[in-house]
Amino acid sequence: MKIERLYAITVYLLNHGRTSANELAKHFEVSVRTIQRDIDSLCLSGIPIVSVAGAAGGYEISAQFRLDKHLATSNDYSYILAALKGLVSATNDVNAKHTLEKISHIHKQNDMNIILDFSVLREDVQVTLQALQTSIAKKRMVDFIYTNNNNETRTHSVEPIAVLYRWYAWYLLAYSKVKNDYRTYKLVRMSNLKITDTPFTKEHDTPDMILKKSDKTDSRQYTDVFVKCKEKARSRVQEYLKGMVIEYLPNGDTFMKFTVVENEQFWFGTLLSLGDDVEVIEPKGIRNRLFEAASKIISLYK
């Protein structure tokens, strides 16, 4: 509905600042002309939108303008509650619990149809998560022992920026003075974590900005893997390896493709666990690795 899009455009401009008509049209999946008409409607309703010309131009809302808090709908609060409950289940963070109590008091919702239970994510890392959040709040460096993908272990001293959950695991985003760059560290690979008295050496950008820059310069090596998969294993390849079906065979087997990061271990272990239900066709290097690993396992139990 148009009224919902008008509200959404207002919120988008408040959150993102100056935005071109083309960007708004792409985001809301309408024409530029429709966006221009929507902007006219918002101006007529009293929203102080300014149009700025030029290459860096676009639409923006006066910095003094604020939305009435009561514009949030019942559905809005339901989504906020679901997200907060998911955050609490994942981290058991005290501050998040307090925020959840406040929102629950404002909006009592007993028929939520979305439940995010991430309690399994805090197993084995809850103490580390809490310590890192403390160090981030106090802007103090941390020391820890870290074992990388190549099974190399050494001590790191970094400035923690944020903890994040991605690639099916918890990571620490931190600034390394030794590398003079930002790095991510897998929490389950960390041990002997200590919060030091050493303050940060510099002001850092927001975690979102750091991650966007880091993702653009991703140096990890990716490899496409082609496999022949028995029918009973297809769903597991899709679920655990994000496999995509290329061709269905008459007997129910499939040719599938997925992409992996070369020096990570999860996908290789998953392939081993699938046994003879999945055969790697290409690349030959991965076929050889699987053959060598299987041979060592056979030798162990022979």
Short mmCIF file of the C-alpha atoms (twelve columns), coordinates in Angstrom:
data_MODEL
# 
_entry.id   MODEL 
# 
loop_
_atom_site.group_PDB 
_atom_site.id 
_atom_site.type_symbol 
_atom_site.label_atom_id 
_atom_site.label_alt_id 
_atom_site.label_comp_id 
_atom_site.label_asym_id 
_atom_site.label_seq_id 
_atom_site.Cartn_x 
_atom_site.Cartn_y 
_atom_site.Cartn_z 
_atom_site.pdbx_PDB_model_num 
ATOM 1   C CA . MET A 1   0.000  0.000   0.000   1 
ATOM 2   C CA . LYS A 2   1.144  3.534   -0.741  1 
ATOM 3   C CA . ILE A 3   0.764  4.741   2.863   1 
ATOM 4   C CA . GLU A 4   3.062  1.947   4.064   1 
ATOM 5   C CA . ARG A 5   5.657  2.842   1.406   1 
ATOM 6   C CA . LEU A 6   5.517  6.517   2.407   1 
ATOM 7   C CA . TYR A 7   6.217  5.594   6.011   1 
ATOM 8   C CA . ALA A 8   9.001  3.227   4.938   1 
ATOM 9   C CA . ILE A 9   10.621 5.939   2.769   1 
ATOM 10  C CA . THR A 10  10.571 8.322   5.735   1 
ATOM 11  C CA . VAL A 11  12.243 5.768   8.000   1 
ATOM 12  C CA . TYR A 12  14.786 4.894   5.285   1 
ATOM 13  C CA . LEU A 13  15.809 8.535   4.824   1 
ATOM 14  C CA . LEU A 14  16.094 9.026   8.581   1 
ATOM 15  C CA . ASN A 15  18.385 6.000   8.861   1 
ATOM 16  C CA . HIS A 16  20.471 6.450   5.697   1 
ATOM 17  C CA . GLY A 17  20.575 10.199  5.156   1 
ATOM 18  C CA . ARG A 18  20.811 11.671  1.667   1 
ATOM 19  C CA . THR A 19  19.658 9.119   -0.906  1 
ATOM 20  C CA . SER A 20  19.142 9.472   -4.657  1 
ATOM 21  C CA . ALA A 21  15.822 8.792   -6.351  1 
ATOM 22  C CA . ASN A 22  17.420 5.891   -8.245  1 
ATOM 23  C CA . GLU A 23  18.567 4.246   -4.986  1 
ATOM 24  C CA . LEU A 24  15.115 4.656   -3.433  1 
ATOM 25  C CA . ALA A 25  13.430 3.271   -6.555  1 
ATOM 26  C CA . LYS A 26  15.716 0.232   -6.524  1 
ATOM 27  C CA . HIS A 27  15.218 -0.378  -2.797  1 
ATOM 28  C CA . PHE A 28  11.410 -0.130  -2.896  1 
ATOM 29  C CA . GLU A 29  11.111 -1.800  -6.325  1 
ATOM 30  C CA . VAL A 30  9.160  1.024   -7.954  1 
ATOM 31  C CA . SER A 31  9.895  3.557   -10.699 1 
ATOM 32  C CA . VAL A 32  11.802 6.799   -10.153 1 
ATOM 33  C CA . ARG A 33  8.650  8.688   -11.113 1 
ATOM 34  C CA . THR A 34  6.728  6.887   -8.339  1 
ATOM 35  C CA . ILE A 35  9.415  7.894   -5.832  1 
ATOM 36  C CA . GLN A 36  9.157  11.516  -6.970  1 
ATOM 37  C CA . ARG A 37  5.386  11.442  -6.462  1 
ATOM 38  C CA . ASP A 38  5.861  9.850   -3.037  1 
ATOM 39  C CA . ILE A 39  8.321  12.583  -2.034  1 
ATOM 40  C CA . ASP A 40  5.789  15.224  -3.118  1 
ATOM 41  C CA . SER A 41  3.127  13.522  -0.974  1 
ATOM 42  C CA . LEU A 42  5.449  13.447  2.051   1 
ATOM 43  C CA . CYS A 43  6.278  17.127  1.646   1 
ATOM 44  C CA . LEU A 44  2.577  17.988  1.457   1 
ATOM 45  C CA . SER A 45  2.000  16.031  4.680   1 
ATOM 46  C CA . GLY A 46  4.598  18.136  6.517   1 
ATOM 47  C CA . ILE A 47  7.700  15.915  6.370   1 
ATOM 48  C CA . PRO A 48  10.633 18.335  5.837   1 
ATOM 49  C CA . ILE A 49  12.338 16.628  2.873   1 
ATOM 50  C CA . VAL A 50  15.012 18.594  1.028   1 
ATOM 51  C CA . SER A 51  16.096 17.889  -2.543  1 
ATOM 52  C CA . VAL A 52  19.822 18.388  -3.197  1 
ATOM 53  C CA . ALA A 53  21.037 18.694  -6.792  1 
ATOM 54  C CA . GLY A 54  24.346 17.513  -8.224  1 
ATOM 55  C CA . ALA A 55  26.335 14.295  -8.555  1 
ATOM 56  C CA . ALA A 56  26.165 13.669  -4.798  1 
ATOM 57  C CA . GLY A 57  22.599 14.917  -4.553  1 
ATOM 58  C CA . GLY A 58  19.385 13.238  -3.506  1 
ATOM 59  C CA . TYR A 59  16.650 13.516  -0.899  1 
ATOM 60  C CA . GLU A 60  17.238 14.039  2.808   1 
ATOM 61  C CA . ILE A 61  15.202 14.938  5.883   1 
ATOM 62  C CA . SER A 62  15.993 17.817  8.180   1 
ATOM 63  C CA . ALA A 63  18.172 16.701  11.122  1 
ATOM 64  C CA . GLN A 64  15.689 18.249  13.570  1 
ATOM 65  C CA . PHE A 65  12.842 16.001  12.434  1 
ATOM 66  C CA . ARG A 66  11.923 12.993  14.589  1 
ATOM 67  C CA . LEU A 67  9.189  10.388  14.137  1 
ATOM 68  C CA . ASP A 68  6.558  10.075  16.821  1 
ATOM 69  C CA . LYS A 69  7.356  6.917   18.787  1 
ATOM 70  C CA . HIS A 70  3.689  5.929   18.654  1 
ATOM 71  C CA . LEU A 71  3.974  5.347   14.884  1 
ATOM 72  C CA . ALA A 72  5.429  1.921   15.669  1 
ATOM 73  C CA . THR A 73  2.753  -0.697  15.045  1 
ATOM 74  C CA . SER A 74  1.910  -3.871  16.930  1 
ATOM 75  C CA . ASN A 75  3.791  -5.884  14.288  1 
ATOM 76  C CA . ASP A 76  6.837  -3.618  14.694  1 
ATOM 77  C CA . TYR A 77  6.982  -4.356  18.414  1 
ATOM 78  C CA . SER A 78  6.485  -8.070  17.771  1 
ATOM 79  C CA . TYR A 79  9.553  -8.131  15.498  1 
ATOM 80  C CA . ILE A 80  11.569 -6.135  18.048  1 
ATOM 81  C CA . LEU A 81  10.589 -8.566  20.808  1 
ATOM 82  C CA . ALA A 82  11.458 -11.598 18.663  1 
ATOM 83  C CA . ALA A 83  14.884 -10.140 17.840  1 
ATOM 84  C CA . LEU A 84  15.597 -9.235  21.464  1 
ATOM 85  C CA . LYS A 85  14.573 -12.676 22.729  1 
ATOM 86  C CA . GLY A 86  16.858 -14.230 20.129  1 
ATOM 87  C CA . LEU A 87  19.760 -11.997 21.242  1 
ATOM 88  C CA . VAL A 88  19.193 -12.912 24.903  1 
ATOM 89  C CA . SER A 89  19.030 -16.625 24.079  1 
ATOM 90  C CA . ALA A 90  22.321 -16.376 22.136  1 
ATOM 91  C CA . THR A 91  24.354 -14.259 24.580  1 
ATOM 92  C CA . ASN A 92  22.536 -14.230 27.955  1 
ATOM 93  C CA . ASP A 93  23.600 -10.575 28.063  1 
ATOM 94  C CA . VAL A 94  22.317 -8.705  31.141  1 
ATOM 95  C CA . ASN A 95  21.798 -5.388  29.309  1 
ATOM 96  C CA . ALA A 96  19.847 -7.139  26.545  1 
ATOM 97  C CA . LYS A 97  17.650 -8.730  29.225  1 
ATOM 98  C CA . HIS A 98  16.914 -5.307  30.710  1 
ATOM 99  C CA . THR A 99  15.992 -3.944  27.281  1 
ATOM 100 C CA . LEU A 100 13.740 -6.941  26.692  1 
ATOM 101 C CA . GLU A 101 11.969 -6.266  30.002  1 
ATOM 102 C CA . LYS A 102 11.319 -2.651  28.978  1 
ATOM 103 C CA . ILE A 103 9.927  -3.527  25.561  1 
ATOM 104 C CA . SER A 104 7.852  -6.388  27.004  1 
ATOM 105 C CA . HIS A 105 6.297  -3.915  29.458  1 
ATOM 106 C CA . ILE A 106 5.432  -1.479  26.663  1 
ATOM 107 C CA . HIS A 107 4.035  -4.155  24.372  1 
ATOM 108 C CA . LYS A 108 2.547  -7.286  25.898  1 
ATOM 109 C CA . GLN A 109 2.412  -9.867  23.117  1 
ATOM 110 C CA . ASN A 110 1.314  -13.420 23.902  1 
ATOM 111 C CA . ASP A 111 0.725  -14.733 20.380  1 
ATOM 112 C CA . MET A 112 4.137  -14.257 18.752  1 
ATOM 113 C CA . ASN A 113 4.464  -16.404 15.633  1 
ATOM 114 C CA . ILE A 114 8.250  -16.040 15.292  1 
ATOM 115 C CA . ILE A 115 10.574 -17.556 17.911  1 
ATOM 116 C CA . LEU A 116 14.358 -17.277 17.581  1 
ATOM 117 C CA . ASP A 117 16.045 -19.709 19.956  1 
ATOM 118 C CA . PHE A 118 19.831 -19.380 19.626  1 
ATOM 119 C CA . SER A 119 20.695 -20.810 23.043  1 
ATOM 120 C CA . VAL A 120 22.921 -23.446 21.415  1 
ATOM 121 C CA . LEU A 121 25.164 -20.625 20.157  1 
ATOM 122 C CA . ARG A 122 26.388 -19.744 23.631  1 
ATOM 123 C CA . GLU A 123 27.511 -23.260 24.538  1 
ATOM 124 C CA . ASP A 124 31.277 -23.362 25.266  1 
ATOM 125 C CA . VAL A 125 31.738 -19.646 24.470  1 
ATOM 126 C CA . GLN A 126 29.477 -17.839 26.951  1 
ATOM 127 C CA . VAL A 127 32.319 -16.818 29.298  1 
ATOM 128 C CA . THR A 128 34.425 -15.651 26.354  1 
ATOM 129 C CA . LEU A 129 31.494 -13.669 24.933  1 
ATOM 130 C CA . GLN A 130 30.886 -11.870 28.207  1 
ATOM 131 C CA . ALA A 131 34.589 -11.076 28.690  1 
ATOM 132 C CA . LEU A 132 34.877 -9.662  25.164  1 
ATOM 133 C CA . GLN A 133 31.774 -7.518  25.585  1 
ATOM 134 C CA . THR A 134 33.287 -6.109  28.795  1 
ATOM 135 C CA . SER A 135 36.589 -5.305  27.083  1 
ATOM 136 C CA . ILE A 136 34.776 -3.664  24.149  1 
ATOM 137 C CA . ALA A 137 32.726 -1.470  26.504  1 
ATOM 138 C CA . LYS A 138 35.843 -0.437  28.458  1 
ATOM 139 C CA . LYS A 139 37.971 -0.081  25.291  1 
ATOM 140 C CA . ARG A 140 40.725 -2.265  26.705  1 
ATOM 141 C CA . MET A 141 42.987 -4.613  24.746  1 
ATOM 142 C CA . VAL A 142 42.789 -8.374  25.234  1 
ATOM 143 C CA . ASP A 143 45.421 -11.118 25.127  1 
ATOM 144 C CA . PHE A 144 44.643 -14.692 24.130  1 
ATOM 145 C CA . ILE A 145 46.198 -17.827 22.688  1 
ATOM 146 C CA . TYR A 146 44.908 -18.661 19.225  1 
ATOM 147 C CA . THR A 147 45.177 -21.736 17.006  1 
ATOM 148 C CA . ASN A 148 44.611 -20.992 13.316  1 
ATOM 149 C CA . ASN A 149 43.398 -23.208 10.442  1 
ATOM 150 C CA . ASN A 150 46.948 -24.490 9.885   1 
ATOM 151 C CA . ASN A 151 47.127 -25.664 13.508  1 
ATOM 152 C CA . GLU A 152 49.651 -22.930 14.362  1 
ATOM 153 C CA . THR A 153 49.354 -21.562 17.909  1 
ATOM 154 C CA . ARG A 154 50.583 -18.209 19.208  1 
ATOM 155 C CA . THR A 155 49.579 -15.343 21.514  1 
ATOM 156 C CA . HIS A 156 47.652 -12.370 20.126  1 
ATOM 157 C CA . SER A 157 47.149 -8.892  21.605  1 
ATOM 158 C CA . VAL A 158 44.321 -7.008  19.899  1 
ATOM 159 C CA . GLU A 159 41.790 -4.221  20.281  1 
ATOM 160 C CA . PRO A 160 38.326 -5.882  20.218  1 
ATOM 161 C CA . ILE A 161 35.701 -4.104  18.119  1 
ATOM 162 C CA . ALA A 162 32.685 -6.427  18.097  1 
ATOM 163 C CA . VAL A 163 31.581 -10.033 18.436  1 
ATOM 164 C CA . LEU A 164 29.636 -11.399 15.504  1 
ATOM 165 C CA . TYR A 165 27.939 -14.603 14.445  1 
ATOM 166 C CA . ARG A 166 28.569 -15.555 10.827  1 
ATOM 167 C CA . TRP A 167 29.627 -18.625 8.839   1 
ATOM 168 C CA . TYR A 168 27.924 -20.784 11.526  1 
ATOM 169 C CA . ALA A 169 30.233 -19.659 14.356  1 
ATOM 170 C CA . TRP A 170 31.046 -16.817 16.771  1 
ATOM 171 C CA . TYR A 171 33.926 -14.540 15.776  1 
ATOM 172 C CA . LEU A 172 35.778 -11.592 17.286  1 
ATOM 173 C CA . LEU A 173 36.347 -8.597  15.024  1 
ATOM 174 C CA . ALA A 174 39.479 -6.862  16.283  1 
ATOM 175 C CA . TYR A 175 42.315 -4.523  15.337  1 
ATOM 176 C CA . SER A 176 45.789 -6.040  15.329  1 
ATOM 177 C CA . LYS A 177 48.613 -3.593  15.947  1 
ATOM 178 C CA . VAL A 178 51.103 -6.158  14.659  1 
ATOM 179 C CA . LYS A 179 49.303 -6.462  11.299  1 
ATOM 180 C CA . ASN A 180 48.086 -2.847  11.364  1 
ATOM 181 C CA . ASP A 181 44.770 -4.178  10.103  1 
ATOM 182 C CA . TYR A 182 41.453 -5.664  11.187  1 
ATOM 183 C CA . ARG A 183 41.152 -9.416  11.683  1 
ATOM 184 C CA . THR A 184 38.479 -11.927 12.681  1 
ATOM 185 C CA . TYR A 185 39.192 -14.659 15.241  1 
ATOM 186 C CA . LYS A 186 37.012 -17.711 15.804  1 
ATOM 187 C CA . LEU A 187 36.016 -17.833 19.485  1 
ATOM 188 C CA . VAL A 188 36.279 -21.620 19.821  1 
ATOM 189 C CA . ARG A 189 39.936 -21.374 18.744  1 
ATOM 190 C CA . MET A 190 40.723 -18.875 21.536  1 
ATOM 191 C CA . SER A 191 41.981 -19.766 25.019  1 
ATOM 192 C CA . ASN A 192 43.457 -18.024 28.092  1 
ATOM 193 C CA . LEU A 193 41.627 -14.791 27.280  1 
ATOM 194 C CA . LYS A 194 42.684 -11.867 29.507  1 
ATOM 195 C CA . ILE A 195 41.440 -8.294  29.602  1 
ATOM 196 C CA . THR A 196 44.449 -5.978  29.950  1 
ATOM 197 C CA . ASP A 197 44.744 -2.448  31.349  1 
ATOM 198 C CA . THR A 198 46.042 -1.168  27.997  1 
ATOM 199 C CA . PRO A 199 43.615 1.276   26.325  1 
ATOM 200 C CA . PHE A 200 42.916 1.354   22.598  1 
ATOM 201 C CA . THR A 201 45.554 3.114   20.521  1 
ATOM 202 C CA . LYS A 202 43.102 4.688   18.058  1 
ATOM 203 C CA . GLU A 203 39.466 5.449   17.337  1 
ATOM 204 C CA . HIS A 204 37.843 2.827   15.132  1 
ATOM 205 C CA . ASP A 205 35.048 2.992   12.570  1 
ATOM 206 C CA . THR A 206 31.772 1.250   13.351  1 
ATOM 207 C CA . PRO A 207 31.819 -2.562  13.051  1 
ATOM 208 C CA . ASP A 208 29.491 -2.384  10.012  1 
ATOM 209 C CA . MET A 209 31.868 -0.068  8.161   1 
ATOM 210 C CA . ILE A 210 34.903 -2.223  9.017   1 
ATOM 211 C CA . LEU A 211 33.153 -5.395  7.862   1 
ATOM 212 C CA . LYS A 212 32.028 -3.827  4.583   1 
ATOM 213 C CA . LYS A 213 35.611 -2.798  3.794   1 
ATOM 214 C CA . SER A 214 36.899 -6.215  4.858   1 
ATOM 215 C CA . ASP A 215 34.351 -8.102  2.745   1 
ATOM 216 C CA . LYS A 216 35.362 -6.103  -0.327  1 
ATOM 217 C CA . THR A 217 38.982 -7.200  0.121   1 
ATOM 218 C CA . ASP A 218 38.265 -10.822 1.048   1 
ATOM 219 C CA . SER A 219 41.563 -12.657 0.466   1 
ATOM 220 C CA . ARG A 220 40.273 -16.165 1.148   1 
ATOM 221 C CA . GLN A 221 40.646 -18.701 -1.653  1 
ATOM 222 C CA . TYR A 222 37.345 -20.082 -2.935  1 
ATOM 223 C CA . THR A 223 36.963 -23.303 -4.921  1 
ATOM 224 C CA . ASP A 224 33.987 -24.677 -6.846  1 
ATOM 225 C CA . VAL A 225 33.361 -28.366 -6.115  1 
ATOM 226 C CA . PHE A 226 31.379 -30.631 -8.449  1 
ATOM 227 C CA . VAL A 227 29.952 -33.858 -7.038  1 
ATOM 228 C CA . LYS A 228 27.772 -36.795 -8.014  1 
ATOM 229 C CA . CYS A 229 25.266 -37.293 -5.234  1 
ATOM 230 C CA . LYS A 230 22.962 -40.181 -4.395  1 
ATOM 231 C CA . GLU A 231 19.314 -39.254 -3.926  1 
ATOM 232 C CA . LYS A 232 19.325 -39.961 -0.172  1 
ATOM 233 C CA . ALA A 233 22.209 -37.520 0.417   1 
ATOM 234 C CA . ARG A 234 20.993 -34.631 -1.732  1 
ATOM 235 C CA . SER A 235 19.199 -32.814 1.088   1 
ATOM 236 C CA . ARG A 236 22.284 -33.012 3.325   1 
ATOM 237 C CA . VAL A 237 24.492 -31.553 0.589   1 
ATOM 238 C CA . GLN A 238 21.975 -28.743 0.169   1 
ATOM 239 C CA . GLU A 239 21.716 -28.119 3.913   1 
ATOM 240 C CA . TYR A 240 25.331 -28.430 5.053   1 
ATOM 241 C CA . LEU A 241 27.257 -27.441 1.922   1 
ATOM 242 C CA . LYS A 242 24.742 -25.112 0.230   1 
ATOM 243 C CA . GLY A 243 24.823 -27.388 -2.797  1 
ATOM 244 C CA . MET A 244 22.968 -26.497 -5.993  1 
ATOM 245 C CA . VAL A 245 21.559 -29.164 -8.306  1 
ATOM 246 C CA . ILE A 246 22.993 -28.968 -11.828 1 
ATOM 247 C CA . GLU A 247 21.419 -32.074 -13.350 1 
ATOM 248 C CA . TYR A 248 18.977 -34.809 -12.291 1 
ATOM 249 C CA . LEU A 249 19.850 -38.331 -13.434 1 
ATOM 250 C CA . PRO A 250 17.245 -41.023 -14.361 1 
ATOM 251 C CA . ASN A 251 18.111 -43.170 -11.300 1 
ATOM 252 C CA . GLY A 252 17.487 -40.277 -8.868  1 
ATOM 253 C CA . ASP A 253 21.143 -39.294 -8.457  1 
ATOM 254 C CA . THR A 254 22.175 -35.698 -9.112  1 
ATOM 255 C CA . PHE A 255 25.165 -33.709 -10.226 1 
ATOM 256 C CA . MET A 256 25.639 -30.827 -7.784  1 
ATOM 257 C CA . LYS A 257 27.917 -27.837 -7.258  1 
ATOM 258 C CA . PHE A 258 28.951 -25.899 -4.153  1 
ATOM 259 C CA . THR A 259 31.682 -23.419 -3.246  1 
ATOM 260 C CA . VAL A 260 34.140 -23.831 -0.363  1 
ATOM 261 C CA . VAL A 261 36.936 -21.867 1.297   1 
ATOM 262 C CA . GLU A 262 40.093 -23.876 0.675   1 
ATOM 263 C CA . ASN A 263 41.772 -23.763 4.097   1 
ATOM 264 C CA . GLU A 264 38.629 -24.327 6.194   1 
ATOM 265 C CA . GLN A 265 37.909 -27.757 7.637   1 
ATOM 266 C CA . PHE A 266 34.129 -27.934 8.123   1 
ATOM 267 C CA . TRP A 267 33.236 -28.718 4.521   1 
ATOM 268 C CA . PHE A 268 36.000 -31.343 4.210   1 
ATOM 269 C CA . GLY A 269 34.802 -33.140 7.325   1 
ATOM 270 C CA . THR A 270 31.244 -32.997 5.997   1 
ATOM 271 C CA . LEU A 271 32.337 -34.636 2.728   1 
ATOM 272 C CA . LEU A 272 34.068 -37.404 4.678   1 
ATOM 273 C CA . SER A 273 30.952 -37.966 6.785   1 
ATOM 274 C CA . LEU A 274 28.844 -38.447 3.642   1 
ATOM 275 C CA . GLY A 275 30.925 -41.517 2.753   1 
ATOM 276 C CA . ASP A 276 30.118 -43.205 -0.553  1 
ATOM 277 C CA . ASP A 277 26.849 -41.289 -0.939  1 
ATOM 278 C CA . VAL A 278 28.762 -38.414 -2.534  1 
ATOM 279 C CA . GLU A 279 31.595 -38.634 -5.071  1 
ATOM 280 C CA . VAL A 280 33.741 -35.573 -5.826  1 
ATOM 281 C CA . ILE A 281 34.190 -35.240 -9.592  1 
ATOM 282 C CA . GLU A 282 36.231 -32.031 -9.655  1 
ATOM 283 C CA . PRO A 283 38.690 -30.689 -8.628  1 
ATOM 284 C CA . LYS A 284 41.096 -33.600 -8.598  1 
ATOM 285 C CA . GLY A 285 43.030 -32.108 -5.688  1 
ATOM 286 C CA . ILE A 286 40.051 -32.568 -3.369  1 
ATOM 287 C CA . ARG A 287 39.497 -36.120 -4.697  1 
ATOM 288 C CA . ASN A 288 43.104 -36.892 -3.756  1 
ATOM 289 C CA . ARG A 289 42.731 -35.348 -0.304  1 
ATOM 290 C CA . LEU A 290 39.637 -37.435 0.388   1 
ATOM 291 C CA . PHE A 291 41.396 -40.596 -0.836  1 
ATOM 292 C CA . GLU A 292 44.398 -39.936 1.426   1 
ATOM 293 C CA . ALA A 293 42.202 -39.174 4.453   1 
ATOM 294 C CA . ALA A 294 40.050 -42.275 3.863   1 
ATOM 295 C CA . SER A 295 43.173 -44.431 3.444   1 
ATOM 296 C CA . LYS A 296 44.567 -43.231 6.788   1 
ATOM 297 C CA . ILE A 297 41.247 -43.987 8.504   1 
ATOM 298 C CA . ILE A 298 41.203 -47.494 6.998   1 
ATOM 299 C CA . SER A 299 44.816 -48.024 8.072   1 
ATOM 300 C CA . LEU A 300 43.967 -46.945 11.621  1 
ATOM 301 C CA . TYR A 301 41.120 -49.449 11.995  1 
ATOM 302 C CA . LYS A 302 42.516 -52.237 9.818   1 
# 
